[in-house]
Amino acid sequence: MSTRRGPYRGKRLVDLVAVGVLALPAALIGVLCALAVACTSRGPVLFRQERIGRDGHPFTMLKFRTMLHDHADNPVIPDRERITRVGGALRRFSLDELPQLLNVVGGQMSVVGPRPTLRYQVERYDEHQRGRLAVRPGLTGLAQVSGRNALTWAERIELDLDYIERQSAGLDVRLLARTLGVLVSGAGIHGHPVDDPIALDDR
Protein backbone atom coordinates (compact mmCIF):
# COMPACT_ATOMS: atom_id res chain seq x y z
CA MET A 1 0.00 0.00 0.00
CA SER A 2 1.41 3.40 -0.96
CA THR A 3 1.14 6.01 1.75
CA ARG A 4 -0.28 9.36 0.77
CA ARG A 5 2.18 12.20 1.20
CA GLY A 6 0.89 15.10 3.23
CA PRO A 7 -2.53 16.05 4.62
CA TYR A 8 -5.66 16.41 2.50
CA ARG A 9 -6.54 19.84 1.15
CA GLY A 10 -8.42 21.84 3.77
CA LYS A 11 -7.18 19.87 6.79
CA ARG A 12 -5.71 22.98 8.41
CA LEU A 13 -9.10 24.68 8.12
CA VAL A 14 -10.77 21.65 9.72
CA ASP A 15 -8.25 21.88 12.57
CA LEU A 16 -8.94 25.57 13.18
CA VAL A 17 -12.71 25.12 13.04
CA ALA A 18 -12.49 22.23 15.53
CA VAL A 19 -10.31 24.32 17.86
CA GLY A 20 -12.78 27.19 17.59
CA VAL A 21 -15.66 24.91 18.60
CA LEU A 22 -13.67 23.38 21.46
CA ALA A 23 -11.96 26.56 22.67
CA LEU A 24 -14.44 27.75 25.31
CA PRO A 25 -15.22 24.40 27.00
CA ALA A 26 -11.56 23.37 26.74
CA ALA A 27 -10.46 26.65 28.38
CA LEU A 28 -12.93 26.25 31.25
CA ILE A 29 -12.01 22.63 31.86
CA GLY A 30 -8.33 23.44 31.40
CA VAL A 31 -8.39 26.10 34.14
CA LEU A 32 -9.91 23.57 36.56
CA CYS A 33 -7.32 20.97 35.60
CA ALA A 34 -4.49 23.47 36.03
CA LEU A 35 -5.73 24.48 39.48
CA ALA A 36 -6.06 20.82 40.52
CA VAL A 37 -2.49 20.09 39.42
CA ALA A 38 -1.08 23.22 41.07
CA CYS A 39 -2.88 22.70 44.38
CA THR A 40 -2.12 19.01 44.88
CA SER A 41 1.56 18.54 44.01
CA ARG A 42 4.72 20.59 43.67
CA GLY A 43 6.08 21.44 40.28
CA PRO A 44 5.03 23.09 37.04
CA VAL A 45 1.45 22.75 35.83
CA LEU A 46 2.53 21.94 32.29
CA PHE A 47 4.80 19.12 31.21
CA ARG A 48 6.88 19.75 28.11
CA GLN A 49 8.55 17.04 26.08
CA GLU A 50 10.20 16.82 22.69
CA ARG A 51 8.19 14.76 20.21
CA ILE A 52 8.67 14.13 16.52
CA GLY A 53 6.23 15.74 14.12
CA ARG A 54 5.58 15.85 10.40
CA ASP A 55 8.53 14.87 8.19
CA GLY A 56 10.59 14.09 11.28
CA HIS A 57 10.73 17.65 12.63
CA PRO A 58 10.89 17.85 16.45
CA PHE A 59 8.56 20.06 18.46
CA THR A 60 7.68 20.63 22.12
CA MET A 61 4.46 18.85 23.04
CA LEU A 62 2.42 20.20 25.97
CA LYS A 63 0.50 18.22 28.59
CA PHE A 64 -0.80 18.82 32.08
CA ARG A 65 1.70 17.28 34.47
CA THR A 66 0.39 13.97 35.83
CA MET A 67 3.50 12.67 37.62
CA LEU A 68 5.59 13.74 40.58
CA HIS A 69 8.03 16.48 39.62
CA ASP A 70 11.20 14.58 40.53
CA HIS A 71 13.19 15.34 37.36
CA ALA A 72 12.90 11.76 36.19
CA ASP A 73 12.04 10.97 32.59
CA ASN A 74 8.43 10.52 31.46
CA PRO A 75 8.53 7.11 29.75
CA VAL A 76 6.07 5.76 27.19
CA ILE A 77 5.33 2.96 29.65
CA PRO A 78 4.44 5.00 32.77
CA ASP A 79 5.70 4.32 36.29
CA ARG A 80 2.44 4.08 38.21
CA GLU A 81 4.20 4.88 41.47
CA ARG A 82 4.94 8.37 40.16
CA ILE A 83 1.44 9.21 38.89
CA THR A 84 -0.34 11.61 41.25
CA ARG A 85 -3.95 11.15 42.31
CA VAL A 86 -5.05 14.12 40.19
CA GLY A 87 -2.80 12.89 37.40
CA GLY A 88 -4.54 9.53 37.40
CA ALA A 89 -7.92 11.21 37.01
CA LEU A 90 -6.63 13.42 34.19
CA ARG A 91 -5.17 10.41 32.39
CA ARG A 92 -8.40 8.43 32.80
CA PHE A 93 -10.31 10.96 30.70
CA SER A 94 -7.29 12.13 28.63
CA LEU A 95 -7.69 15.64 30.06
CA ASP A 96 -3.92 15.86 30.41
CA GLU A 97 -3.82 16.19 26.60
CA LEU A 98 -5.92 19.41 26.53
CA PRO A 99 -2.90 21.76 26.29
CA GLN A 100 -2.08 20.15 22.95
CA LEU A 101 -4.82 22.31 21.46
CA LEU A 102 -2.14 25.01 21.67
CA ASN A 103 0.10 22.75 19.58
CA VAL A 104 -2.74 22.54 17.05
CA VAL A 105 -3.08 26.33 16.95
CA GLY A 106 0.69 26.59 16.53
CA GLY A 107 0.63 24.23 13.57
CA GLN A 108 2.75 21.47 15.12
CA MET A 109 -0.22 19.13 15.50
CA SER A 110 -3.63 18.41 14.00
CA VAL A 111 -6.82 17.49 15.81
CA VAL A 112 -6.83 14.08 14.08
CA GLY A 113 -3.69 12.17 13.11
CA PRO A 114 -1.10 9.71 14.45
CA ARG A 115 -0.12 10.37 18.05
CA PRO A 116 3.30 12.08 18.36
CA THR A 117 6.11 9.79 19.41
CA LEU A 118 9.56 10.10 20.92
CA ARG A 119 12.76 10.40 18.90
CA TYR A 120 14.12 6.98 19.90
CA GLN A 121 10.89 5.34 18.74
CA VAL A 122 11.04 7.04 15.35
CA GLU A 123 14.65 5.88 14.97
CA ARG A 124 13.34 2.30 15.17
CA TYR A 125 10.83 2.70 12.34
CA ASP A 126 11.48 0.83 9.13
CA GLU A 127 11.02 2.59 5.79
CA HIS A 128 7.34 1.56 5.59
CA GLN A 129 6.60 2.77 9.13
CA ARG A 130 8.23 6.15 8.47
CA GLY A 131 5.22 6.89 6.27
CA ARG A 132 3.51 7.69 9.58
CA LEU A 133 5.41 11.00 9.55
CA ALA A 134 3.72 12.19 6.33
CA VAL A 135 1.16 14.23 8.29
CA ARG A 136 1.10 16.27 11.48
CA PRO A 137 0.56 14.19 14.64
CA GLY A 138 -2.89 14.43 16.18
CA LEU A 139 -4.78 14.65 19.44
CA THR A 140 -6.71 11.55 18.43
CA GLY A 141 -6.69 9.17 15.52
CA LEU A 142 -7.72 5.82 14.13
CA ALA A 143 -5.34 3.95 16.43
CA GLN A 144 -6.69 5.85 19.46
CA VAL A 145 -10.25 4.69 18.84
CA SER A 146 -9.22 1.15 17.85
CA GLY A 147 -7.53 -0.04 21.02
CA ARG A 148 -5.10 2.68 22.04
CA ASN A 149 -2.56 1.43 24.60
CA ALA A 150 -3.80 -2.16 24.39
CA LEU A 151 -2.25 -2.34 20.89
CA THR A 152 1.41 -2.84 20.10
CA TRP A 153 3.16 0.08 18.44
CA ALA A 154 3.44 -1.91 15.21
CA GLU A 155 -0.35 -2.34 15.21
CA ARG A 156 -0.90 1.35 15.94
CA ILE A 157 1.43 2.36 13.14
CA GLU A 158 -0.47 0.22 10.63
CA LEU A 159 -3.72 1.88 11.67
CA ASP A 160 -2.08 5.29 11.36
CA LEU A 161 -0.87 4.45 7.85
CA ASP A 162 -4.39 3.31 6.97
CA TYR A 163 -5.72 6.66 8.22
CA ILE A 164 -3.18 8.60 6.15
CA GLU A 165 -4.18 6.68 3.03
CA ARG A 166 -7.92 7.30 3.57
CA GLN A 167 -7.86 10.68 5.32
CA SER A 168 -10.64 13.17 4.63
CA ALA A 169 -12.69 15.77 6.48
CA GLY A 170 -15.54 13.28 6.80
CA LEU A 171 -13.27 10.63 8.31
CA ASP A 172 -11.89 13.20 10.78
CA VAL A 173 -15.40 14.08 11.94
CA ARG A 174 -16.26 10.39 12.39
CA LEU A 175 -13.09 9.76 14.37
CA LEU A 176 -13.78 12.76 16.62
CA ALA A 177 -17.26 11.37 17.32
CA ARG A 178 -15.83 7.94 18.13
CA THR A 179 -13.25 9.57 20.40
CA LEU A 180 -15.99 10.85 22.70
CA GLY A 181 -17.17 7.31 23.32
CA VAL A 182 -13.62 6.10 23.99
CA LEU A 183 -13.01 8.91 26.48
CA VAL A 184 -16.17 8.09 28.40
CA SER A 185 -15.59 4.34 28.45
CA GLY A 186 -11.86 4.47 29.07
CA ALA A 187 -11.36 1.73 26.50
CA GLY A 188 -7.71 1.00 25.82
CA ILE A 189 -6.39 3.34 28.50
CA HIS A 190 -4.41 0.49 30.06
CA GLY A 191 -2.01 -1.75 28.26
CA HIS A 192 1.43 -0.69 27.12
CA PRO A 193 2.96 -4.10 26.26
CA VAL A 194 6.19 -4.06 28.26
CA ASP A 195 8.20 -6.00 25.68
CA ASP A 196 7.20 -3.86 22.70
CA PRO A 197 10.40 -3.42 20.62
CA ILE A 198 9.41 0.08 19.46
CA ALA A 199 8.18 1.42 22.80
CA LEU A 200 10.79 -0.21 25.06
CA ASP A 201 13.15 2.45 26.36
CA ASP A 202 16.48 0.65 26.64
CA ARG A 203 18.66 3.67 25.92
KALIN-V428726 format. One record per helix or strand. SS is the DSSP state (hx for helix, st for strand). FROM is the first residue (numbers start at 1). TO is the last residue. If there is no record, write none. Layout:
<<SS:FROM:TO> <SS:FROM:TO>>
//
This chain:
<<hx:11:40> <st:46:52> <hx:54:56> <st:58:64> <st:67:67> <hx:80:82> <st:83:83> <hx:85:92> <hx:95:97> <hx:100:105> <st:109:112> <st:117:117> <hx:119:122> <hx:129:134> <st:137:140> <hx:148:150> <hx:153:166> <hx:169:185>>
//
